Amino acid sequence: MEELNKNAKKIKSLEIQGATNVALSAIQFLSDYAHQMEKECQCPDDWFGKLNEARDILFKTRETEPTMRNGLNYIIKKLEKNIDLIECGKILELILKYKEEYQNMIDKARKKIAEFGARRIPETAMANEFIVMTHCHSSFVDAILIEAIKQGKNFKVISTETRPLFQGRKSVKILQNAGIDVIHVVDSAMRWAVNYFEVDLILIGADSITSEGTVLNKIGSRLLALVAHEEHVPFYVASPLLKYNPQTSFGILEKIEMRDPHEIWEKSPANVRIMNPAFETVSRRYIDGLISEAGIFASSHVPTYFRKLYPDLAE
């Protein structure tokens, strides 16, 4: 348990960042914990008691991480359907198998999202200076833009710095290494940048999607969505369906994580209250389409496609 708590702290302290990285790390930590508990568990009840305890610890590391929760639930739900194999001593093999299945689901989703999203960027012959804007860092947005540049499409990217931890810089480095021309701006210059550069398309990622089609993403995302609405710029969200939170279908509200105020001001004056919300909501009415592994559609349709693609998680 000590090792699990140490690993959980890596997620909670933001040593591990990004929804996909958090999810993959969490299922790896669950797998590592299972190997450590092998000698202590003699029957399925022992195993599920330990695994559920580990899942609860990992769940509590972040409030806005459905990809992680779905991954942990996927492994445990699949195990529950194979109790006979667990009794035969094959639980560690099964955990490894289901962990790899979930990783493959994410990898396949990224490839599909890149394929579908790249089609939203016109061919070189159709656009001389096509401008795409994004906010924060999303590996799925990166995948779309890298696929588009591989296809020989001609475009530039406007990237926000994304305070207070500057995740936008990560996107800049990744995109530049892929040969994409990137312009970096401060978050508060969002509206100015959309006007000045005459942005043609806005692409953001997502940390969570609710049953109503509301997207939660890095703070500043709603501001950019409102600018897009005001300036009539197409606004798309690139996200795997695995970021859908099924619990929101039952009236449970997705929580917005409040992070350490010291990220903003390490030595602030006494009695100054600093708020550091990590995410905010973007209403479905401002989203032109959600780019997913199932295709591009209104974000309100996510629950339907989630049930079709991932029935084991929808139960």
Secondary structure, 3 states (H helix, E strand, C coil): CHHHHHHHHHHHCCCCCCHHHHHHHHHHHHHHHHHHCCCCCCCHHHHHHHHHHHHHHHHCCCCCCHHHHHHHHHHHHHHHCCHHHHHCCCHHHHHHHHHHHHHHHHHHHHHHHHHHHHCCCCCHHHCCCEEEEECCCCHHHHHHHHHHHHCCCCEEEEEECCCCCCCHHHHHHHHHHCCCEEEEECHHHHHHHHHHCCCCEEEECCCEECCCCCEEEECCHHHHHHHHHHHCCCEEEECCHHHECHHHHHCCCCCCCECCHHHCCCCCCCCCCCCCECEEEECHHHCCEEEECCEEECHHHHHHHHHHHCHHHHC
